[in-house]
Amino acid sequence: MLVRDVTREELWKILRDVSTQETGKVIDDLVDPSAAINFYDNCSPITMMVDGYLVMCAVDRPWFSYEKVVQELLVVRVETGGTLKSVAQFLRAVADEVGASKIYVGTAFSRSDRALARMYEAEGFTSEAITLTKEI
């Protein structure tokens, strides 16, 4: 697995690309790259390139628990090669390193929620929740 740092400039370009993608979801209209960079600058999430995927995650304790978890914030395929298996392995390594008891991933920016969920399920993740949106 090839893991490398991501420069702020590289992240900015990727976030601009994400903000113009069309998944057909309400989230498409919400993405603002300047807000994402502001979050990155102020919250310092773990942000790495993993076998061609940008992976951004945070280590925190949910409001409802004392347990530490790794929460995937964004996974975007940027370069050819690599598989989601590498992303799952990276997230597991982060969880092991920080002593987290769980890893949360999502499908918000996926073109196909079911296809991405199947890939994560193949890596041992369990589908447990559904997010619903309503545009106002």
ZAMI-57404 format. One line per 10 residues: number of its first residue (from 1); their letters; for each residue y, x, z of N, C-alpha, C. Coordinates in steps of 0.001 Angstrom, whole numbers, plus 524288, in hexadecimal, padded with zeros to 5 digits. Atoms other than C-alpha are relative to their C-alpha. Last residue first. Layout:
NUM) A) Y X Z Y X Z Y X Z ~ ...
END
This chain:
136) IEKTLTIAES) 7FBF0 803D4 7FE94 859C4 773B0 804B2 8048A 80085 7FC38 ~ 7FAD8 7FE74 801EA 84D55 77A64 80016 803DD 7FBA2 80134 ~ 7FD5A 80485 80244 84192 777B1 8087F 80567 801D4 7FE64 ~ 7FA56 7FF9C 800A8 837E7 78250 80BF0 80216 7FAE6 7FDCA ~ 7FDDA 80423 80347 82A2D 7824C 8117E 805D9 800B8 7FF9E ~ 7FA64 80077 7FF85 8231B 78E1E 816BB 801DE 7FBDE 7FC26 ~ 7FD79 8018E 804E4 81474 78CC5 81888 805DA 7FFAC 80135 ~ 7FB45 80323 7FFAF 80CC3 79397 82309 80201 7FEB4 7FA91 ~ 7FF83 80347 7FB5E 7FF98 79983 825EF 8049B 7FC5C 7FFFE ~ 7FBAC 803AC 800E0 7FA4A 7A0DC 81A38 80043 7FC44 80496
126) TFGEAEYMRA) 80163 80587 7FFD8 7F18D 7AB8E 81FB2 804D1 7FCB3 7FEF8 ~ 7FBFA 8036A 7FDCB 7F2B8 7BA0B 81C6E 7FE28 7FA55 7FFB2 ~ 80119 80189 7FAA0 7E66F 7C230 81A70 80427 7FCAA 8029B ~ 7FF2C 7FB88 7FC84 7EA18 7C9E5 80E3D 7FF8B 7FE7D 805C0 ~ 80409 7FC2C 80163 7E444 7BFB0 80506 8006C 804E6 80366 ~ 804D8 801C3 7FD85 7ECD8 7B5E7 80C45 7FB83 803BE 7FED3 ~ 7FFC2 7FE82 7FA7D 7F8BF 7BDE2 80826 7FB01 7FE5E 802D7 ~ 8004C 7FA49 7FFBF 7F4CD 7BCDA 7F9D4 80034 801DE 805A6 ~ 8056D 7FE57 80100 7F1C6 7AE63 7FB3B 7FF74 805EF 8005E ~ 80302 80123 7FB42 7FF22 7AC0D 8017E 7FA50 801AC 7FF4F
116) LARDSRSFAT) 7FECB 7FBEB 7FC3A 8059E 7B2EC 7F607 7FCF2 7FF24 8050A ~ 8023A 7FB10 801EB 7FE99 7AA1C 7EC4D 80106 80468 803E9 ~ 805B0 8000C 7FF5C 8016E 79DE0 7F451 7FD89 80522 7FE38 ~ 80171 7FF85 7FA7D 80FE8 7A0AB 7F5D1 7FA1B 8007A 800AA ~ 80477 8035E 7FED7 811AF 7A2EA 7E74A 7FE46 800EA 805A4 ~ 80004 80407 80411 81EDE 7A845 7E2E1 7FB91 7FC24 800E9 ~ 80442 7FFD9 803C6 81FAE 7AF65 7EFCA 800A2 7FBB0 7FBED ~ 7FDEA 7FE24 80500 82C9D 7B112 7F6D0 7FBD8 80051 7FBBF ~ 7FB01 80257 80172 82920 7A8AA 802A2 801ED 8019F 7FA99 ~ 80009 80065 805AF 81AC6 7AC94 8032D 80535 7FE0A 7FDDC
106) GVYIKSAGVE) 7FEAB 80504 80261 81967 7B0FF 81121 80017 80058 7FA16 ~ 7FE40 7FF5A 80568 81400 7BB83 819FB 8013A 7FA9D 7FDD3 ~ 7FE9A 804D3 802BF 8126D 7BC27 828BF 801E3 8015C 7FA93 ~ 7FCC2 7FF0F 80498 80B29 7C764 82F19 800F7 7FAB4 7FD7A ~ 80074 80377 80489 805B2 7C62A 83CD9 80383 801FE 7FBA0 ~ 804EC 802E9 7FFBF 8030D 7CE00 84941 7FF0D 7FC93 7FB39 ~ 7FF5E 805A1 800F3 80D5B 7D86B 84731 7FAB1 7FD53 7FFF3 ~ 802E7 80303 7FC26 80B59 7E5B9 84D77 800B6 7FA26 7FF77 ~ 7FC57 80235 7FC28 81617 7EC82 845CD 7FD47 7FCC7 80438 ~ 7FC55 7FC17 7FE08 80D44 7F5CB 83E25 80387 7FDDB 80455
96) DAVARLFQAV) 802CB 7FC4C 7FCA3 8021D 7EC18 83CAB 803CD 803CF 80293 ~ 80198 802E3 7FB4D 80B41 7E192 8376C 7FD2F 80396 803D2 ~ 7FB47 800D1 7FCE0 81174 7EB4C 82DF8 7FE98 7FD45 8051E ~ 7FEA2 7FAE8 7FDC7 803FA 7EF79 82944 804EB 7FF95 80363 ~ 803B0 7FEF1 7FBB7 80002 7E139 82777 80141 8052C 802A6 ~ 7FE69 8036D 7FBB0 80C5A 7DED3 81F74 7FC65 800B6 804B4 ~ 7FB2E 7FDF1 7FDC8 80923 7EAAF 8170B 801BD 7FCB7 804B0 ~ 8016B 7FB50 7FD04 7FB23 7E619 814F0 804CC 8025E 802A3 ~ 802B4 801CD 7FB42 80006 7D88E 810E5 7FE76 804AA 8036C ~ 7FC02 80266 7FCAF 809A3 7DEBB 80760 7FD89 7FE3B 8051E
86) SKLTGGTEVR) 7FCF3 7FBC0 7FDC4 7FF01 7E78A 801D0 80434 7FDEE 803B1 ~ 80350 7FDA5 7FBFA 7F62D 7DBAC 7FFE6 802E4 8047F 802AA ~ 7FE64 8025B 7FB17 80168 7D548 7F88E 7FCAC 8021C 8047D ~ 801E8 80553 7FF3B 7FE48 7DEA7 7EDBA 80208 7FDF5 80533 ~ 80062 801F7 7FAAD 803DA 7EB0D 7E82C 7FE0D 7FA68 8002D ~ 803F0 7FD6F 7FCBB 807D9 7EDB0 7DA57 80001 7FDA6 8056D ~ 80561 80139 80175 81441 7E9E4 7D367 7FC44 8031A 80371 ~ 8022D 7FC52 803C4 82128 7EB0C 7DA94 7FA6B 7FE5B 7FEB0 ~ 7FBB6 7FD58 80295 829D1 7E175 7E1E2 7FE08 8038B 7FB9F ~ 8024D 7FC11 8037E 82075 7D756 7E769 8046F 80254 7FCC0
76) VVLLEQVVKE) 7FEA5 800A5 80580 8280D 7D0A2 7F21F 7FD5D 8044E 7FCDD ~ 8037D 7FCA9 80311 82403 7CE71 80038 80134 7FEC9 7FA4F ~ 7FFB0 80016 805AE 82E55 7C925 80969 7FBFC 803C3 7FDC2 ~ 7FB24 80283 80192 82F82 7C5D8 817C4 8006C 7FF70 7FA17 ~ 7FE84 7FE84 80553 821D7 7C8B5 81CAC 804E0 7FCEC 7FE96 ~ 7FEA8 80463 80360 8219F 7C66F 82B54 801B0 8021C 7FAB2 ~ 7FD88 7FDF4 804B5 81A8B 7D037 833D1 800E1 7FB57 7FC6A ~ 80251 80136 80517 817DC 7CA77 84132 802E0 80300 7FBBB ~ 7FD49 7FD70 8044C 81A2E 7CE2A 84F78 7FD15 7FEC5 7FAF8 ~ 802EA 7FC4B 80336 814D2 7C47F 8594E 8035B 80224 7FB98
66) YSFWPRDVAC) 7FEC4 7FAC1 7FE25 81DCA 7BE4D 86376 7FD4D 8042A 7FCB9 ~ 80436 7FCA3 7FE1F 81D8A 7B173 85C1A 80224 80524 80223 ~ 803DE 80308 7FD16 8255C 7A584 857E0 7FBBD 80358 80273 ~ 7FD7B 802C4 7FBB3 831E2 7AC24 8535C 7FC14 7FD4C 80389 ~ 7FE09 80537 8014B 829C7 7B554 84B14 80245 7FD4B 804D1 ~ 802D6 803CD 7FCD2 828F6 7C365 84FA6 80230 7FAA6 7FEA3 ~ 7FD1F 802E3 7FC04 82D30 7CD46 84590 7FC5A 7FCAA 8034A ~ 8035B 80020 7FB62 82945 7D743 83B71 80327 7FD3A 8042F ~ 7FD6F 7FF4C 7FAF3 82FC5 7D4CD 82E71 7FBDE 7FFCA 80443 ~ 80246 802E1 7FBA7 82AE5 7D639 82093 802FB 8013A 80502
56) MVLYGDVMMT) 7FC3A 8002B 7FBB7 82FCC 7DA33 81334 7FD8B 7FCB3 8044C ~ 801D0 802DC 7FB6A 825F5 7DE60 808EA 80429 80079 80437 ~ 7FC37 7FF95 7FBCB 82A52 7E24C 7FB43 7FDED 7FCAA 80474 ~ 7FDD9 804C2 7FDA0 81DE4 7E304 7F34F 80432 80180 803F2 ~ 7FD16 80311 803D4 81A71 7EE24 7EA00 80236 7FAE3 80207 ~ 802DF 80082 804F1 80FBC 7F437 7F24C 802B5 7FC5A 7FC21 ~ 8059C 7FF5A 7FF12 81754 7F1A8 7FED5 7FD20 7FEEF 7FAE3 ~ 80293 80112 804F0 82621 7F371 7FE0D 7FA42 8015C 800CA ~ 802B7 7FBBC 802AF 82B87 7F293 80BCC 7FE14 7FE27 7FAA9 ~ 7FF84 800F8 80599 834CF 7EA77 81410 7FDCC 804B3 7FD20
46) IPSCNDYFNI) 80333 7FBFF 80288 83292 7E926 822B4 7FFFA 7FEB0 7FA2E ~ 8059A 80120 8008B 83DAA 7E03A 826E0 7FD31 804A1 7FD90 ~ 8036F 7FB96 80124 84A7F 7E687 82B0E 7FA32 7FE90 7FFBC ~ 804E2 800E2 7FD25 85129 7DA8E 830E3 7FBEB 80446 7FF1F ~ 7FF46 80155 7FA7D 85F64 7DD19 82D7E 7FAF2 7FF99 8031F ~ 7FC8D 7FC51 7FD53 85E8C 7E455 82087 80040 7FF0A 805DE ~ 80279 7FAD2 80012 852C7 7DCAD 81B9C 80338 803EA 8031E ~ 80466 8005B 7FC5D 858DE 7CFA3 81F93 7FD5F 80558 80086 ~ 7FD99 8004D 7FACF 8657A 7D382 81899 7FBC7 7FFAF 80437 ~ 7FE80 7FAA3 7FEB5 85D57 7D789 80CC6 80290 80027 8055F
36) AASPDVLDDI) 804D1 7FD16 7FEF4 856F0 7CA16 80CCC 80139 805A8 80171 ~ 801E5 801AE 7FAD8 86411 7C33B 80E16 7FB1B 8030C 8017A ~ 7FC76 7FDA1 7FC27 8694D 7CB44 802AE 7FE7B 7FE63 80586 ~ 8013A 7FA85 7FEF4 85D2F 7C7F6 7FA9F 803A1 80285 80404 ~ 7FB0E 7FD4C 800DC 85F49 7B94A 7FC3D 7FF17 805C1 80152 ~ 8001B 7FA50 7FFBE 852E4 7B13B 7FB0E 80544 8024E 7FE7B ~ 7FE20 7FDEC 7FB01 85521 7A2E8 7FE17 800B0 805E6 80010 ~ 7FA58 800B5 7FF8F 85448 79CEF 7F07C 80246 80271 804F2 ~ 7FD71 7FD43 8044C 846A6 7A244 7EDCD 805F4 7FFCE 80083 ~ 7FE5D 7FACF 7FE43 8425A 79DBB 7FB65 802CC 8030B 7FBB1
26) VKGTEQTSVD) 7FAC6 80071 7FDC0 84210 78FB1 7F671 8021A 80562 80183 ~ 7FFA9 801AC 7FA8E 8362A 79354 7EE5A 805B5 7FFB7 801BB ~ 8000E 805AF 7FFF8 8341E 793F0 7DFA2 80066 7FDC5 8057B ~ 80534 801A1 7FE52 83050 7A245 7E0AF 7FF75 7FA15 7FFC6 ~ 800B2 805A7 7FFD0 83BEA 7A6FB 7D8BC 7FA5F 7FEBF 80181 ~ 80519 801F5 801AA 8400E 7B4F5 7DAF3 7FFC1 7FA13 800AA ~ 7FFAC 8029B 80513 84E87 7B831 7DB78 7FAC0 7FDD9 7FE24 ~ 7FC4F 80467 7FFBF 84F91 7BB53 7EA02 80074 7FD23 7FAD1 ~ 80277 80469 7FD46 8432C 7C382 7E953 803A0 7FB42 7FFEB ~ 803FF 80225 80382 84986 7CC56 7DF20 7FD61 7FB3C 80275
16) RLIKWLEERT) 7FD23 802B6 80435 85599 7CE1D 7E7A6 7FC1E 7FD8B 7FC37 ~ 7FE1D 804F4 7FDD8 84C8F 7D132 7F317 8032C 7FCF0 7FBFC ~ 80482 80384 7FF8A 8458D 7DB7F 7EAFD 801C0 7FAAE 80209 ~ 80197 801A0 8053B 85261 7E1D3 7E706 7FB79 7FC19 80039 ~ 7FBE2 8036F 8020F 85767 7E213 7F515 7FE82 7FDFA 7FA9C ~ 800AB 80520 7FD81 84A74 7E7B4 7F9D7 803F4 7FC1A 7FDD9 ~ 804B1 80246 8025B 84B71 7F2DD 7F00B 7FF0E 7FA84 8022C ~ 7FE90 80162 8055E 85957 7F5A1 7F470 7FB65 7FD66 7FD2F ~ 7FCBC 804B4 7FFA5 85555 7F545 802D7 80177 7FE1C 7FA81 ~ 7FA73 7FEFB 7FF29 84A98 7FF04 7FFCD 802F2 7FAD1 80043
6) VDRVLM) 7FCE5 802B7 803EC 83C80 7FB1C 801C0 805B4 80134 8012A ~ 7FB2A 80283 7FE61 83363 80421 80926 802A2 7FD6A 7FB5A ~ 7FB49 7FCCB 80010 825D7 806FF 8040B 804A7 7FCD3 801E6 ~ 7FBBF 80280 7FD1D 817EC 8024A 80592 804A9 803A8 7FFE2 ~ 7FB2E 7FD05 80062 80D1A 805B0 7FBE0 80470 7FCEC 80298 ~ 7FB70 80351 80000 80000 80000 80000 804D4 80383 80000
END
